[in-house]
Amino acid sequence: MSVLSVTDDVTEVAYWRGRAERAEECAEKAEARVGQLQLRVEELSEQVAVLSRMLFGRSSEKTGPSSAVDEKPEDRQDSGGGDAGRPARQRGQRPGSRGHGRRDYSHLQTREEIHDVPEVDRACPGCGVAFTPLGTDDSEQVDWQVVITRIVHRRRRYRRCCTCPGPRTVTAPVPPKPIPKGRFTAGFLARLLYEKYVLGLPLHRIARALAAAGLGVAEGTLCGALKDVHGLLGGLDEQIVARNAAAGHVHADETTWRVFERVEGKDGTRWWLWVFVAADTVVFRMDPTRSAAPVEKHFGIDRAAGALSDGCRLVVSSDFYTVYQSLGRVDGVDPLWCWAHIRRYFIRAGDAHPQLRYWADQWVARIGMLYLAHRALAAEQPTTGGYREAAGAFEAALRAIDTARRAEAAIHSLHPAAKKVLATLDREWDGLARHQDFPDLDLDNNAAERALRTPVVGRKNYYGAHAEWAAHLAARVWTIVATAERNGREPLAFLTGYLNACATAGGKAPAGPALEPFLTWQTTTQTGSPPSTDPPQDGPPDGPEP
């Protein structure tokens, strides 16, 4: 064999060896790429499952009538066939339960109408003898009418007929108005605030409803009235904020809000509506940022010192957002994480990965047992044997969750989605387990989320505010209304009473003793029941003034 042929063979072997090595490298890269794509597919599938539940699923996260979290013990029905054999609880009144009967509307303004038998039918057709009256057969209806009243104030004037010193004429005093030169009464303005911020109606719908009742008014006129009311609510709002900031426990949450006005130092239109729910107050704050600044400002947290002012202590129930996590590093603040949020992660993992549904159901059941134990604990009086027994059951349910999370975290073959949820549970465990130190507080942050429902309805209907003052007005109204409702006050009557007090004060916000009846936490504590905030009955009826 010649030297040339040997060289050719070596070159060919090297060529094919290189091809094989490159093919092996390409196969490894392709395998790695396939693995990355599979992870991405699983991630997107999880997102699709979550979004599908949000868009097409039930609005509640309840897993069914067998869920321990959502079902009371007395409502359980065991048919021996597991969850599938348990019939779903029907809506409406339960069979055999005692109803409340027909409602009593005798407190409403009443108008009686007499319906008589025709005269020809009030006598015997055979002999003509008249029938004897036998009383009445009574029934009632409820009518709904919207009456727009035009009030004309005629102030009498008198002229002096003597030559004594003094003014030559005397005129009756100007009737009280919440806005000195305004056209609308306190009742009208209160209903305007109620319709927009409590019922969530945009101004054009309110104007259309007024037009149907006979009052043609421009949306700009209503907007101007709202702007005039903004300043009148400031004093009461400040009192509620101060009371809320001094509370020992609050529920905190936030949601987006749109403000379509260019503000210096703010890019874009996305603002944030913060809510802080205490035992007797609810505060809404509108802020252009989602940073910790609004929370620190509200509670008076000194960022440099890392502590609350005056050595106070605060317990905050919230979700796992980083702002609330940063509060855990503040001296005097104890964060409590929401068990409903961590439960949501398990439910989403089961929705996204069918092979994890049984695993997710087990975890939902464990959390459900924790809720049941907490409910039993809340139903008992402290220092009683039942309370100590319920406290032991609550600690046992918490230990069961702790044991399960530690055991499953050590399983290397666990699904990546399950590992991710368990990692979140492990990371937030301290804040979740801290509920053991505060067994009388809620396990979740549902109080704050429920408080945000009314603003969210407004956001869906009118999409935000077109001016910064309007956004702050919305927060003020929600603060006042939610605080009134939390203390058993009817919002419309409360707003009417407060604006009547503004009118009595000469078109200014009441202060001092005049403001105290509207500090609901004081009046409810002192009297045991809220005082009436209805407008005085001896004055003119509410309605727009000329």
Secondary structure as GFF3:
##gff-version 3
##sequence-region A 1 546
A	DSSP	alpha_helix	3	56	.	.	.	ID=ss1
A	DSSP	three_ten_helix	73	75	.	.	.	ID=ss2
A	DSSP	three_ten_helix	83	85	.	.	.	ID=ss3
A	DSSP	three_ten_helix	119	121	.	.	.	ID=ss4
A	DSSP	beta_strand	157	159	.	.	.	ID=ss5
A	DSSP	beta_strand	169	171	.	.	.	ID=ss6
A	DSSP	alpha_helix	186	193	.	.	.	ID=ss7
A	DSSP	pi_helix	194	198	.	.	.	ID=ss8
A	DSSP	alpha_helix	203	212	.	.	.	ID=ss9
A	DSSP	alpha_helix	219	232	.	.	.	ID=ss10
A	DSSP	alpha_helix	234	245	.	.	.	ID=ss11
A	DSSP	beta_strand	249	258	.	.	.	ID=ss12
A	DSSP	beta_strand	270	277	.	.	.	ID=ss13
A	DSSP	beta_strand	282	287	.	.	.	ID=ss14
A	DSSP	alpha_helix	293	299	.	.	.	ID=ss15
A	DSSP	beta_strand	301	302	.	.	.	ID=ss16
A	DSSP	beta_strand	307	308	.	.	.	ID=ss17
A	DSSP	three_ten_helix	309	311	.	.	.	ID=ss18
A	DSSP	beta_strand	314	318	.	.	.	ID=ss19
A	DSSP	alpha_helix	322	327	.	.	.	ID=ss20
A	DSSP	beta_strand	333	337	.	.	.	ID=ss21
A	DSSP	alpha_helix	339	352	.	.	.	ID=ss22
A	DSSP	three_ten_helix	354	356	.	.	.	ID=ss23
A	DSSP	alpha_helix	357	379	.	.	.	ID=ss24
A	DSSP	alpha_helix	385	409	.	.	.	ID=ss25
A	DSSP	alpha_helix	416	427	.	.	.	ID=ss26
A	DSSP	alpha_helix	429	433	.	.	.	ID=ss27
A	DSSP	three_ten_helix	434	437	.	.	.	ID=ss28
A	DSSP	alpha_helix	446	451	.	.	.	ID=ss29
A	DSSP	alpha_helix	453	462	.	.	.	ID=ss30
A	DSSP	alpha_helix	468	486	.	.	.	ID=ss31
A	DSSP	alpha_helix	491	504	.	.	.	ID=ss32
A	DSSP	three_ten_helix	512	514	.	.	.	ID=ss33
A	DSSP	three_ten_helix	516	518	.	.	.	ID=ss34
A	DSSP	alpha_helix	520	527	.	.	.	ID=ss35
###
